[in-house]
């Protein structure tokens, strides 16, 4: 996907207003809940909740309590391993995104016997990842939330790695929000937003993969709703209630 189509997607009917509302909701939540009072523990809790939600979407049966006390299943352990190192990859996402994505996959697959940890599964997948890298390095007028949503869908639907593509896609989405200044302390939980809207999440990803421009349009409208739900899932909001 080139930058011109990305900007065009961001201007489709209803998308600008949907994403402006989602960004406003995130900004209001961060401001009204006293961002200056947050701690590394709050960020860690957000990342943990995100790891749990991402693992469930990947097929885990573990509860949040099990993930929190380290007794979750293998998929949960994979997602937690990613979450622990994720924020350190924010600078690389802007300057060397393919390295960042490779590291995310290597972390996710570290508990498996997969031979190609951190590497695309074939030449076509490598080409697709290079296209994702261009989305993340070239200037664009598209809002950061749109970039995050498209990066997520491109990885999740193309499945360029041999495993854990959903975990990688959702981690990359969160990392875009951090690296582009939407949520620098990573307090929004977009993964939980997707889990709360799971039927729509899964159907819209299928639409993105199979439905051409209409599918991409529907995915973006869905993603704006998911980001709003991710803001509601923030520990910053819930701790203040």
N, CA and C of each residue as an Amber inpcrd file, in Angstrom:
protein
   723
   0.8570000  -1.1910000   0.0000000   0.0000000   0.0000000   0.0000000
   0.8900000   1.2370000   0.0000000   0.6600000   2.1630000  -0.9240000
   1.4650000   3.3720000  -1.0020000   0.8710000   4.4550000  -0.1300000
   1.6310000   5.5200000   0.0150000   1.1890000   6.5760000   0.9120000
  -0.0550000   7.2780000   0.3950000  -0.1940000   7.4260000  -0.9340000
  -1.3700000   8.1020000  -1.4560000  -2.6590000   7.3420000  -1.1320000
  -2.7020000   6.0340000  -1.3300000  -3.9060000   5.3010000  -0.8940000
  -4.1450000   5.3960000   0.6150000  -3.0760000   5.4430000   1.4150000
  -3.2700000   5.5690000   2.8570000  -3.9560000   6.8860000   3.1910000
  -3.4810000   7.9650000   2.5890000  -4.1270000   9.2520000   2.8160000
  -5.5530000   9.2370000   2.2830000  -5.7670000   8.5510000   1.1630000
  -7.1170000   8.4610000   0.6110000  -8.0420000   7.6950000   1.5510000
  -7.5410000   6.6240000   2.1510000  -8.3550000   5.8840000   3.1220000
  -8.7560000   6.7830000   4.2800000  -7.8180000   7.6110000   4.7160000
  -8.0870000   8.4840000   5.8590000  -9.1450000   9.5300000   5.5590000
  -9.4260000   9.7480000   4.2660000 -10.4120000  10.7600000   3.8890000
 -11.7440000  10.1710000   3.4350000 -11.8990000   8.8460000   3.5300000
 -13.1630000   8.2260000   3.1350000 -14.3080000   8.7110000   4.0230000
 -15.5060000   8.6030000   3.5010000 -16.6810000   9.1270000   4.2050000
 -16.7680000   8.5930000   5.6340000 -16.8840000   9.4790000   6.5720000
 -17.0500000   9.1280000   7.9650000 -15.7700000   8.8670000   8.7160000
 -14.6760000   8.6280000   8.0080000 -13.4190000   8.2830000   8.6810000
 -12.8130000   9.4810000   9.4130000 -12.7100000  10.6530000   8.7840000
 -12.1070000  11.7770000   9.5280000 -12.8360000  12.0990000  10.8300000
 -14.1440000  12.1350000  10.7860000 -14.8870000  12.4710000  12.0020000
 -14.7880000  11.3600000  13.0380000 -14.8040000  10.0940000  12.5870000
 -14.7120000   8.9700000  13.5260000 -13.3730000   8.9670000  14.2490000
 -12.3050000   9.2220000  13.5150000 -10.9890000   9.1980000  14.1410000
 -10.7240000  10.4660000  14.9470000 -11.2910000  11.5790000  14.5350000
 -11.1600000  12.7910000  15.3490000 -11.8500000  12.5870000  16.6950000
 -13.0180000  11.9490000  16.6770000 -13.7300000  11.6870000  17.9240000
 -12.9550000  10.7030000  18.7930000 -12.3650000   9.6750000  18.1700000
 -11.5870000   8.7020000  18.9380000 -10.3720000   9.3630000  19.5760000
  -9.6800000  10.2150000  18.8110000  -8.5030000  10.9070000  19.3630000
  -8.9190000  11.8670000  20.4690000 -10.0180000  12.5700000  20.2770000
 -10.4980000  13.4730000  21.3250000 -10.8120000  12.7010000  22.6040000
 -11.4350000  11.5340000  22.4520000 -11.7600000  10.7280000  23.6190000
 -10.5160000  10.2720000  24.3630000  -9.4880000   9.8780000  23.6170000
  -8.2250000   9.4800000  24.2450000  -7.5980000  10.6690000  24.9680000
  -7.5490000  11.8140000  24.2930000  -6.9290000  12.9980000  24.8910000
  -7.6640000  13.4360000  26.1490000  -8.9860000  13.4080000  26.1120000
  -9.7710000  13.8160000  27.2790000  -9.5370000  12.8450000  28.4310000
  -9.5080000  11.5470000  28.1320000  -9.2790000  10.5630000  29.1780000
  -7.9180000  10.7750000  29.8390000  -6.8950000  10.9730000  29.0420000
  -5.5580000  11.1680000  29.5970000  -5.4830000  12.4530000  30.4210000
  -6.1020000  13.5070000  29.9260000  -6.0470000  14.7970000  30.6280000
  -6.9000000  14.7790000  31.8880000  -8.1170000  14.3050000  31.7810000
  -9.0390000  14.3900000  32.9060000  -8.6840000  13.4310000  34.0320000
  -7.9810000  12.3590000  33.7150000  -7.6380000  11.3970000  34.7590000
  -6.2730000  11.6890000  35.3800000  -5.6990000  12.8450000  35.0820000
  -4.4910000  13.2730000  35.7650000  -3.2510000  12.5540000  35.2930000
  -2.8710000  12.7770000  34.0360000  -1.7480000  12.0670000  33.4550000
  -0.4690000  12.2670000  34.2670000  -0.2940000  13.4330000  34.8720000
   0.9410000  13.6890000  35.6160000   1.0810000  12.7680000  36.8320000
  -0.0270000  12.1930000  37.2880000   0.0210000  11.3510000  38.4700000
   0.2390000   9.8740000  38.1290000   0.3760000   9.5670000  36.8740000
   0.5510000   8.1670000  36.4990000   1.9480000   7.6950000  36.8700000
   2.0890000   6.3960000  36.9430000   3.3500000   5.7890000  37.3550000
   3.7240000   4.6860000  36.3800000   4.9650000   4.2140000  36.4510000
   5.3280000   3.0520000  35.6280000   4.4340000   1.8500000  35.8950000
   3.9240000   1.7430000  37.1110000   3.0390000   0.6280000  37.4380000
   1.7340000   0.7020000  36.6440000   1.2490000   1.9350000  36.3930000
   0.0260000   2.0850000  35.6020000   0.2650000   1.6440000  34.1680000
   1.4040000   2.0430000  33.6110000   1.7610000   1.5870000  32.2690000
   1.8940000   0.0730000  32.2350000   2.5510000  -0.4910000  33.2330000
   2.7210000  -1.9520000  33.2780000   1.3760000  -2.6660000  33.3380000
   0.4270000  -2.0990000  34.0790000  -0.9030000  -2.7050000  34.1540000
  -1.6070000  -2.6280000  32.8010000  -1.4630000  -1.5000000  32.1070000
  -2.0580000  -1.3740000  30.7750000  -1.4750000  -2.4200000  29.8280000
  -0.1710000  -2.5800000  29.8670000   0.4820000  -3.5650000  29.0060000
   0.0450000  -4.9810000  29.3650000  -0.1180000  -5.2620000  30.6550000
  -0.5700000  -6.5900000  31.0750000  -1.9810000  -6.8700000  30.5870000
  -2.8640000  -5.8850000  30.7470000  -4.2360000  -6.0590000  30.2590000
  -4.2410000  -6.2510000  28.7450000  -3.3820000  -5.5240000  28.0690000
  -3.3010000  -5.6850000  26.6240000  -2.7850000  -7.0560000  26.2330000
  -1.7900000  -7.5460000  26.9610000  -1.2550000  -8.8760000  26.6740000
  -2.3200000  -9.9440000  26.8710000  -3.0940000  -9.8150000  27.9450000
  -4.1620000 -10.7890000  28.1810000  -5.1840000 -10.7610000  27.0520000
  -5.6490000  -9.5540000  26.6790000  -6.6560000  -9.4510000  25.6250000
  -6.1270000  -9.9870000  24.3010000  -4.8780000  -9.6500000  23.9760000
  -4.2950000 -10.1300000  22.7250000  -4.1690000 -11.6440000  22.7320000
  -3.7810000 -12.2090000  23.8790000  -3.6660000 -13.6630000  23.9750000
  -5.0140000 -14.3450000  23.7850000  -6.0610000 -13.7890000  24.3880000
  -7.3960000 -14.3800000  24.2270000  -7.8110000 -14.3470000  22.7570000
  -7.5570000 -13.2280000  22.0960000  -7.8830000 -13.1290000  20.6710000
  -7.0770000 -14.1230000  19.8360000  -5.9230000 -14.5230000  20.3590000
  -5.0730000 -15.4890000  19.6550000  -5.4350000 -16.9300000  20.0080000
  -6.3730000 -17.1190000  20.9540000  -6.8050000 -18.4590000  21.2960000
  -6.5270000 -18.8980000  22.7230000  -5.9690000 -18.0180000  23.5420000
  -5.6880000 -18.3650000  24.9320000  -6.9860000 -18.5270000  25.7230000
  -6.9460000 -19.4230000  26.6960000  -8.0730000 -19.5820000  27.6070000
  -7.7870000 -19.0320000  28.9910000  -6.6890000 -18.3120000  29.1440000
  -6.2790000 -17.8270000  30.4600000  -7.0730000 -16.5980000  30.8730000
  -7.3230000 -16.4830000  32.1620000  -7.9700000 -15.2980000  32.7190000
  -6.9290000 -14.2110000  32.9690000  -7.4080000 -12.9870000  33.1690000
  -6.5020000 -11.8970000  33.5050000  -5.7650000 -12.1900000  34.8080000
  -6.4630000 -12.7610000  35.7880000  -5.8130000 -13.0870000  37.0570000
  -4.6900000 -14.0970000  36.8660000  -4.9070000 -15.0810000  36.0100000
  -3.8590000 -16.0700000  35.7480000  -2.6700000 -15.4390000  35.0400000
  -2.9440000 -14.5610000  34.1030000  -1.8510000 -13.8720000  33.4140000
  -1.0760000 -13.0130000  34.4040000  -1.8070000 -12.3480000  35.2900000
  -1.1520000 -11.4540000  36.2560000  -0.2370000 -12.2320000  37.1970000
  -0.6360000 -13.4380000  37.6150000   0.2040000 -14.1750000  38.5650000
   1.1460000 -15.1740000  37.8910000   1.2050000 -15.1170000  36.5460000
   2.1820000 -15.9180000  35.8210000   1.8120000 -17.3580000  35.5990000
   0.5330000 -17.6890000  35.7590000   0.0990000 -19.0810000  35.5700000
  -0.7260000 -19.2580000  34.2940000  -0.6660000 -18.3070000  33.4120000
  -1.4070000 -18.4150000  32.1630000  -0.8210000 -19.4640000  31.2410000
  -1.5440000 -19.7550000  30.1670000  -1.1010000 -20.7740000  29.2250000
   0.0130000 -20.2510000  28.3240000   0.4480000 -21.0710000  27.3850000
   1.6000000 -20.7300000  26.5490000   1.3430000 -19.4910000  25.7020000
   0.1400000 -19.3720000  25.1570000  -0.1630000 -18.1990000  24.3360000
  -0.0940000 -16.9360000  25.1850000  -0.6210000 -16.9970000  26.3870000
  -0.5470000 -15.8430000  27.2830000   0.8960000 -15.4960000  27.5900000
   1.7170000 -16.5030000  27.8350000   3.1350000 -16.2480000  28.1030000
   3.8060000 -15.5760000  26.9180000   3.4310000 -15.9940000  25.7140000
   3.9830000 -15.3660000  24.5070000   3.6280000 -13.8820000  24.4490000
   2.3670000 -13.5680000  24.7230000   1.9150000 -12.1780000  24.6630000
   2.5570000 -11.3270000  25.7570000   2.6960000 -11.8910000  26.9450000
   3.3400000 -11.1570000  28.0410000   4.8020000 -10.8820000  27.7120000
   5.4750000 -11.8560000  27.1330000   6.8850000 -11.6700000  26.7700000
   7.0410000 -10.4910000  25.8180000   6.1310000 -10.3350000  24.8840000
   6.1490000  -9.1820000  23.9830000   5.9260000  -7.9010000  24.7650000
   4.9460000  -7.9100000  25.6590000   4.5750000  -6.6770000  26.3640000
   5.7120000  -6.1420000  27.2240000   6.5300000  -7.0200000  27.7560000
   7.6050000  -6.6010000  28.6540000   8.6350000  -5.7350000  27.9200000
   8.9100000  -6.0450000  26.6710000   9.9400000  -5.3160000  25.9220000
   9.3770000  -4.3220000  24.9150000   8.0660000  -4.2750000  24.7830000
   7.4800000  -3.5580000  23.6590000   7.8610000  -2.0830000  23.6110000
   7.7270000  -1.3620000  24.6980000   7.9130000   0.0890000  24.6490000
   9.3470000   0.4740000  24.3160000  10.2970000  -0.3680000  24.6240000
  11.6890000  -0.0830000  24.2690000  11.9000000  -0.0670000  22.7580000
  10.9360000  -0.6130000  22.0100000  11.0600000  -0.6730000  20.5560000
  10.4800000   0.5530000  19.8570000   9.9120000   1.4880000  20.6080000
   9.2860000   2.6580000  19.9820000  10.2510000   3.4520000  19.1010000
  11.4770000   3.7490000  19.5360000  12.3890000   4.4820000  18.6430000
  12.6710000   3.7240000  17.3520000  12.8460000   2.4120000  17.4520000
  13.1290000   1.6130000  16.2560000  11.9500000   1.5870000  15.3070000
  10.7360000   1.6500000  15.8320000   9.5710000   1.6210000  14.9490000
   9.5880000   2.8080000  13.9990000  10.0770000   3.9300000  14.4550000
  10.1440000   5.1190000  13.6060000  11.3310000   5.0900000  12.6440000
  12.4470000   4.5190000  13.0720000  13.6680000   4.5880000  12.2620000
  13.9990000   3.3030000  11.5230000  13.6620000   2.1770000  12.1150000
  13.9670000   0.8710000  11.5170000  12.8080000  -0.0800000  11.8020000
  11.6470000   0.1810000  11.2040000  10.4480000  -0.5840000  11.5720000
  10.5410000  -2.0750000  11.3130000  11.2480000  -2.4950000  10.2830000
  11.3510000  -3.9280000  10.0210000  12.0980000  -4.6310000  11.1480000
  13.0890000  -3.9620000  11.7090000  13.7900000  -4.5350000  12.8520000
  12.8630000  -4.6320000  14.0610000  12.0580000  -3.5960000  14.2600000
  11.1200000  -3.6120000  15.3920000  10.1130000  -4.7430000  15.2420000
   9.5480000  -4.9000000  14.0480000   8.5690000  -5.9620000  13.8200000
   9.2050000  -7.3380000  13.9670000  10.4340000  -7.4740000  13.4740000
  11.1390000  -8.7470000  13.6200000  11.3580000  -9.0800000  15.0890000
  11.7060000  -8.0680000  15.8720000  11.9350000  -8.3100000  17.2980000
  10.6390000  -8.6910000  17.9970000   9.5360000  -8.0370000  17.6410000
   8.2460000  -8.4050000  18.2430000   7.9370000  -9.8710000  17.9650000
   8.1280000 -10.2870000  16.7180000   7.8350000 -11.6830000  16.3960000
   8.7910000 -12.6290000  17.1070000  10.0590000 -12.2660000  17.1740000
  11.0300000 -13.1200000  17.8570000  10.6520000 -13.3050000  19.3270000
  10.1750000 -12.2480000  19.9570000   9.7330000 -12.3510000  21.3440000
   8.5010000 -13.2470000  21.4620000   7.5370000 -13.0310000  20.5790000
   6.2960000 -13.8080000  20.6350000   6.5580000 -15.2910000  20.4210000
   7.4830000 -15.6030000  19.5240000   7.7240000 -17.0030000  19.1550000
   8.8660000 -17.6400000  19.9400000   9.3970000 -16.9290000  20.9330000
  10.5680000 -17.4310000  21.6520000  10.3040000 -18.7380000  22.3820000
   9.0640000 -18.9970000  22.7370000   8.7460000 -20.2290000  23.4470000
   8.4580000 -21.4080000  22.5410000   8.5640000 -21.2060000  21.2260000
   8.2450000 -22.2740000  20.2770000   9.5100000 -22.8040000  19.6250000
   9.3440000 -23.8160000  18.7950000  10.4640000 -24.3910000  18.0530000
  10.5310000 -23.8470000  16.6280000   9.8090000 -22.7560000  16.3790000
   9.7570000 -22.1970000  15.0270000  11.1570000 -21.8380000  14.5360000
  11.4690000 -22.2420000  13.3190000  12.8200000 -22.0330000  12.7810000
  13.0500000 -20.6190000  12.2790000  11.9750000 -19.8860000  11.9920000
  12.1290000 -18.5760000  11.3680000  11.6700000 -17.4560000  12.2920000
  12.0310000 -17.5390000  13.5630000  11.6590000 -16.4800000  14.4960000
  12.2550000 -15.1520000  14.0450000  11.3710000 -14.1500000  13.9330000
  11.8250000 -12.8250000  13.5360000  11.9980000 -12.6330000  12.0450000
  11.6870000 -13.6500000  11.2600000  11.8570000 -13.5510000   9.8090000
  10.5560000 -13.8730000   9.0820000  10.2880000 -13.1950000   7.9600000
   9.0820000 -13.5160000   7.1810000   9.1710000 -14.9320000   6.6380000
   8.0030000 -15.4950000   6.3650000   7.9600000 -16.9140000   6.0000000
   8.3150000 -17.1870000   4.5500000   8.2690000 -16.1530000   3.6830000
   8.6560000 -16.3450000   2.2880000   8.9270000 -14.9850000   1.6510000
   9.3010000 -15.0070000   0.3710000   9.6680000 -13.7680000  -0.3100000
   8.4990000 -12.8010000  -0.4230000   7.3250000 -13.3400000  -0.6840000
   6.1540000 -12.4700000  -0.7960000   5.8610000 -11.7950000   0.5390000
   6.0290000 -12.5250000   1.6120000   5.8070000 -11.9590000   2.9420000
   6.8390000 -10.8850000   3.2480000   8.0770000 -11.1090000   2.8240000
   9.1180000 -10.1000000   3.0200000   8.7750000  -8.8240000   2.2650000
   8.2630000  -8.9710000   1.0450000   7.8480000  -7.7920000   0.2740000
   6.7190000  -7.0580000   0.9840000   5.7920000  -7.8080000   1.5280000
   4.6640000  -7.1720000   2.2170000   5.1500000  -6.4140000   3.4430000
   6.0580000  -6.9970000   4.1930000   6.5930000  -6.3110000   5.3630000
   7.3430000  -5.0480000   4.9770000   8.0310000  -5.0730000   3.8550000
   8.7020000  -3.8500000   3.4000000   7.6840000  -2.7530000   3.1220000
   6.5320000  -3.1400000   2.5790000   5.4720000  -2.1570000   2.3670000
   4.9570000  -1.5840000   3.6740000   4.8190000  -2.4410000   4.6890000
   4.4220000  -1.9470000   6.0100000   5.4850000  -0.9930000   6.5500000
   6.7440000  -1.3450000   6.3390000   7.8240000  -0.4700000   6.7720000
   7.7410000   0.9030000   6.1350000   7.3500000   0.9590000   4.8600000
   7.2040000   2.2550000   4.1900000   6.0950000   3.0830000   4.8290000
   5.0210000   2.4240000   5.2360000   3.9420000   3.1460000   5.9150000
   4.4460000   3.8290000   7.1840000   5.4340000   3.2190000   7.8040000
   5.8990000   3.6900000   9.1010000   7.0700000   4.6710000   9.0180000
   7.6690000   4.8120000   7.8500000   8.8390000   5.6860000   7.7440000
   8.6280000   6.8940000   6.8440000   7.7420000   6.8040000   5.8850000
   7.5470000   7.9160000   4.9590000   6.5250000   8.9090000   5.5100000
   6.6890000  10.1850000   5.2090000   5.7240000  11.1920000   5.6790000
   4.3310000  10.9080000   5.1310000   3.3390000  11.1850000   5.9490000
   1.9510000  11.0080000   5.5290000   1.0750000  12.0120000   6.2530000
   0.0040000  12.4120000   5.5970000  -0.9600000  13.3080000   6.2400000
  -2.0100000  12.5310000   7.0330000  -1.9960000  11.2090000   6.9420000
  -2.9820000  10.4040000   7.6600000  -2.7390000  10.5010000   9.1660000
  -3.7940000  10.5900000   9.9650000  -3.6210000  10.6220000  11.4250000
  -2.9310000   9.3570000  11.9370000  -2.2540000   9.5020000  13.0690000
  -1.5280000   8.3660000  13.6390000  -2.4510000   7.1910000  13.9270000
  -3.6750000   7.4580000  14.3600000  -4.6030000   6.3650000  14.6340000
  -4.9360000   5.5800000  13.3670000  -5.0410000   6.2690000  12.2490000
  -5.2910000   5.5800000  10.9780000  -4.0850000   4.7330000  10.6010000
  -2.8930000   5.2900000  10.7610000  -1.6870000   4.5150000  10.4730000
  -1.6580000   3.2510000  11.3320000  -1.9510000   3.4000000  12.6190000
  -1.9500000   2.2400000  13.5200000  -2.9420000   1.1860000  13.0660000
  -4.1390000   1.6200000  12.6860000  -5.1700000   0.6750000  12.2650000
  -4.7750000  -0.0580000  10.9920000  -4.1880000   0.6540000  10.0440000
  -3.7930000   0.0240000   8.7790000  -2.6240000  -0.9270000   8.9920000
  -1.6450000  -0.5200000   9.7940000  -0.5230000  -1.4150000  10.0900000
  -1.0260000  -2.7000000  10.7320000  -1.9290000  -2.5670000  11.6860000
  -2.5320000  -3.7400000  12.3390000  -3.1550000  -4.6620000  11.2930000
  -4.0170000  -4.1080000  10.4620000  -4.7320000  -4.9380000   9.4900000
  -3.8040000  -5.5560000   8.4570000  -2.8060000  -4.7980000   8.0160000
  -1.8770000  -5.3250000   7.0220000  -1.1170000  -6.5350000   7.5570000
  -0.6890000  -6.4880000   8.8070000   0.0440000  -7.6160000   9.3820000
  -0.8970000  -8.7740000   9.6940000  -2.0350000  -8.4650000  10.3040000
  -2.9550000  -9.5280000  10.7050000  -3.5110000 -10.2940000   9.5140000
  -3.7970000  -9.6010000   8.4300000  -4.4290000 -10.2800000   7.2960000
  -3.4280000 -10.9270000   6.3510000  -2.2430000 -10.3530000   6.2080000
  -1.2390000 -10.9500000   5.3230000  -0.4800000 -12.0820000   6.0070000
  -0.4620000 -12.0820000   7.3400000   0.2260000 -13.1230000   8.1190000
   1.6300000 -13.3900000   7.5830000   2.5060000 -12.3840000   7.6200000
   3.8260000 -12.5450000   7.0070000   4.7730000 -13.4490000   7.7880000
   4.4880000 -13.6850000   9.0670000   5.3340000 -14.5580000   9.8670000
   4.7280000 -15.9590000   9.9490000   5.5090000 -16.9120000  10.3690000
   5.0330000 -18.2800000  10.4250000   4.0630000 -18.5550000  11.5600000
   3.9680000 -17.6380000  12.5230000   3.0880000 -17.8170000  13.6710000
   2.8830000 -16.4670000  14.3420000   1.9540000 -16.4030000  15.2970000
   1.7830000 -15.2460000  16.1780000   1.5090000 -13.9290000  15.4450000
   0.9340000 -14.0080000  14.2630000   0.7290000 -12.7740000  13.4950000
  -0.2520000 -11.8260000  14.1730000  -1.2760000 -12.3660000  14.8280000
  -2.2180000 -11.5040000  15.5180000  -1.5650000 -10.7650000  16.6700000
  -0.7630000 -11.4690000  17.4480000  -0.0590000 -10.8290000  18.5580000
   0.8760000  -9.7460000  18.0320000   1.6000000 -10.0390000  16.9640000
   2.4980000  -9.0380000  16.3760000   1.7140000  -7.8320000  15.8780000
   0.5980000  -8.0740000  15.2020000  -0.2050000  -6.9790000  14.6490000
  -0.7280000  -6.0620000  15.7450000  -1.2410000  -6.6480000  16.8120000
  -1.7950000  -5.8330000  17.8890000  -0.6960000  -5.1030000  18.6670000
   0.4540000  -5.7440000  18.8290000   1.5750000  -5.0750000  19.4810000
   2.0770000  -3.9130000  18.6320000   2.1550000  -4.1140000  17.3240000
   2.5930000  -3.0350000  16.4390000   1.6210000  -1.8630000  16.4870000
   0.3450000  -2.1500000  16.5350000  -0.6690000  -1.0980000  16.6330000
  -0.4510000  -0.2570000  17.8920000  -0.3020000  -0.9240000  19.0400000
  -0.0680000  -0.1920000  20.2870000   1.2100000   0.6400000  20.1790000
   2.2430000   0.0630000  19.5790000   3.5210000   0.7520000  19.4920000
   3.4370000   1.9950000  18.6100000   2.6290000   1.9530000  17.5560000
   2.4270000   3.1520000  16.7360000   1.8390000   4.2770000  17.5820000
   0.8840000   3.9550000  18.4360000   0.2710000   4.9830000  19.2810000
   1.2950000   5.6130000  20.2090000   2.2410000   4.8200000  20.6860000
   3.3020000   5.3410000  21.5440000   4.2950000   6.1680000  20.7330000
   4.7910000   5.5780000  19.6460000   5.8610000   6.2100000  18.8670000
   5.4170000   7.5040000  18.2110000   4.1230000   7.6350000  17.9080000
   3.6310000   8.8430000  17.2370000   2.9730000   9.8250000  18.1980000
   3.1380000   9.6040000  19.4800000   2.7340000  10.5870000  20.4650000
   1.2690000  10.6170000  20.8270000   0.4910000   9.6710000  20.3460000
  -0.9230000   9.6190000  20.7330000  -1.0500000   9.2460000  22.2060000
  -0.2300000   8.3030000  22.6380000  -0.3340000   7.7400000  23.9860000
   1.0670000   7.3380000  24.4340000   1.8980000   8.3270000  24.7290000
   3.3170000   8.0740000  24.9550000   3.5770000   7.1500000  26.1390000
   2.7090000   7.1700000  27.1480000   2.8870000   6.2950000  28.3110000
   2.1290000   4.9770000  28.1690000   1.5100000   4.7480000  27.0250000
   0.8270000   3.4930000  26.6930000  -0.2030000   3.1140000  27.7450000
  -1.1410000   4.0260000  27.9530000  -2.1880000   3.8250000  28.9480000
  -3.5050000   3.3600000  28.3440000  -3.7050000   3.5900000  27.0610000
  -4.8570000   3.0400000  26.3470000  -4.6040000   1.5480000  26.1140000
  -5.6620000   0.7620000  26.0990000  -5.5290000  -0.6930000  25.9120000
  -6.2890000  -1.0820000  24.6380000  -5.7020000  -0.8290000  23.4560000
  -6.4390000  -1.1280000  22.2210000  -6.7910000  -2.5940000  22.0790000
  -5.9430000  -3.4770000  22.6030000  -6.2300000  -4.9080000  22.5110000
  -7.5280000  -5.2520000  23.2270000  -7.7560000  -4.6010000  24.3760000
  -9.0050000  -4.8400000  25.1100000 -10.2020000  -4.2940000  24.3520000
  -9.9970000  -3.1980000  23.6230000 -11.0620000  -2.6940000  22.7770000
 -11.4580000  -3.7120000  21.7170000 -10.4710000  -4.3410000  21.1090000
 -10.7650000  -5.3660000  20.0990000 -11.4430000  -6.5820000  20.7320000
 -11.0160000  -6.9560000  21.9190000 -11.6380000  -8.1110000  22.5700000
 -13.0870000  -7.8140000  22.9330000 -13.3450000  -6.5970000  23.4000000
 -14.7270000  -6.2320000  23.7530000 -15.6390000  -6.2530000  22.5390000
 -15.0620000  -6.0200000  21.3680000 -15.8260000  -5.9840000  20.1200000
 -15.4480000  -7.1640000  19.2230000 -15.1580000  -8.2940000  19.8110000
 -14.5370000  -9.3960000  19.0860000 -15.2650000  -9.8180000  17.8090000
 -16.5690000 -10.0100000  17.8030000 -17.2080000 -10.4020000  16.5380000
 -16.9720000  -9.3790000  15.4220000 -17.0970000  -8.0900000  15.7590000
 -16.8560000  -7.0470000  14.7550000 -15.3880000  -7.0040000  14.3570000
 -14.5090000  -7.2040000  15.3280000 -13.0640000  -7.2300000  15.0470000
 -12.7360000  -8.3000000  14.0140000 -13.1930000  -9.5000000  14.2590000
 -12.8500000 -10.6020000  13.3780000 -13.5080000 -10.4680000  12.0080000
 -14.7680000 -10.0150000  11.9780000 -15.4520000  -9.8780000  10.6880000
 -14.8450000  -8.7440000   9.8680000 -14.4350000  -7.6700000  10.5240000
 -13.8550000  -6.5500000   9.7780000 -12.4440000  -6.8430000   9.2940000
 -11.7060000  -7.6710000  10.0220000 -10.4180000  -8.1090000   9.4880000
 -10.6220000  -8.9680000   8.2420000 -11.6270000  -9.8360000   8.2720000
 -11.9240000 -10.6250000   7.0600000 -12.3130000  -9.6950000   5.9210000
 -13.0930000  -8.6750000   6.2350000 -13.4780000  -7.7230000   5.2090000
 -12.2940000  -6.9720000   4.6480000 -11.3470000  -6.6240000   5.4950000
 -10.1420000  -5.9310000   5.0270000  -9.3660000  -6.8300000   4.0720000
  -9.2840000  -8.0990000   4.4020000  -8.5240000  -9.0350000   3.5770000
  -9.2090000  -9.3000000   2.2480000 -10.5240000  -9.3660000   2.2530000
 -11.2420000  -9.8580000   1.0790000 -12.1010000  -8.8080000   0.3760000
 -12.3350000  -7.6710000   1.0250000 -13.3650000  -6.7700000   0.5360000
 -12.9170000  -5.5280000  -0.1920000 -11.6320000  -5.4470000  -0.5400000
 -11.1650000  -4.2990000  -1.2920000 -11.3420000  -2.9950000  -0.5310000
 -11.6560000  -1.9280000  -1.2710000 -11.7830000  -0.6120000  -0.6590000
 -12.9170000  -0.5730000   0.3530000 -14.0270000  -1.2220000   0.0580000
 -15.1500000  -1.2390000   0.9970000 -14.7540000  -1.9220000   2.3040000
 -13.9750000  -2.9840000   2.1990000 -13.5250000  -3.6720000   3.4010000
 -12.5860000  -2.8250000   4.2250000 -11.6810000  -2.1020000   3.5610000
 -10.7720000  -1.2190000   4.2710000 -11.5290000  -0.0780000   4.9450000
 -12.5310000   0.4440000   4.2490000 -13.3610000   1.5120000   4.8090000
 -14.0620000   1.0240000   6.0710000 -14.6630000  -0.1350000   6.0030000
 -15.3720000  -0.6830000   7.1590000 -14.4080000  -0.9530000   8.3130000
 -13.2120000  -1.4460000   8.0000000 -12.2240000  -1.6890000   9.0390000
 -11.8610000  -0.3900000   9.7740000 -11.6630000   0.6660000   9.0410000
 -11.2860000   1.9300000   9.6770000 -12.4060000   2.4620000  10.5620000
 -13.6350000   2.3730000  10.0980000 -14.7490000   2.8260000  10.9360000
 -14.8400000   1.9710000  12.2030000 -14.6260000   0.6820000  12.0460000
 -14.5920000  -0.1990000  13.2160000 -13.4400000   0.1890000  14.1520000
 -12.2600000   0.4170000  13.6080000 -11.0850000   0.6850000  14.4290000
 -11.2720000   1.9210000  15.2910000 -11.9170000   2.9450000  14.7590000
 -12.1760000   4.1380000  15.5640000 -13.0090000   3.7850000  16.7880000
 -13.9890000   2.9190000  16.6050000 -14.8070000   2.4670000  17.7380000
 -13.9690000   1.6550000  18.7200000 -13.0900000   0.8170000  18.2040000
 -12.2490000  -0.0050000  19.0710000 -11.2990000   0.8500000  19.8970000
 -10.7720000   1.9300000  19.3130000  -9.8780000   2.7990000  20.0820000
 -10.6280000   3.4860000  21.2150000 -11.8670000   3.8450000  20.9680000
 -12.6770000   4.4240000  22.0460000 -12.8710000   3.4000000  23.1600000
 -13.1280000   2.1470000  22.7890000 -13.2740000   1.0940000  23.7950000
 -11.9540000   0.8270000  24.5070000 -10.8390000   0.9600000  23.8010000
  -9.5350000   0.7920000  24.4190000  -9.2370000   1.8660000  25.4400000
  -9.7010000   3.0840000  25.1890000  -9.5450000   4.1530000  26.1720000
 -10.3700000   3.8590000  27.4190000 -11.5630000   3.3240000  27.2290000
 -12.4010000   2.9590000  28.3740000 -11.7630000   1.8540000  29.2130000
 -10.9580000   1.0090000  28.5820000 -10.3260000  -0.1150000  29.2830000
  -9.0480000   0.2840000  29.9980000  -8.6180000   1.5170000  29.8740000
  -7.3760000   1.9530000  30.4910000  -7.4280000   1.8260000  32.0120000
  -6.3490000   1.3620000  32.6310000  -6.3160000   1.3510000  34.0880000
  -6.3680000   2.7580000  34.6740000  -5.9640000   3.7450000  33.9270000
  -6.0420000   5.1270000  34.3760000  -7.5000000   5.5280000  34.6030000
  -8.3540000   5.1290000  33.6880000  -9.7770000   5.4300000  33.8530000
 -10.3870000   4.6000000  34.9730000 -10.1290000   3.3260000  34.9670000
 -10.7780000   2.4390000  35.9340000 -10.2780000   2.7000000  37.3610000
  -9.0190000   3.0790000  37.5100000  -8.5080000   3.3460000  38.8460000
  -9.1090000   4.5960000  39.4380000  -9.6420000   5.4670000  38.5590000
 -10.2040000   6.7200000  39.0450000 -11.6870000   6.5900000  39.3580000
 -12.2720000   5.4440000  39.0240000 -13.7180000   5.2830000  39.2150000
 -14.0320000   4.8150000  40.6310000
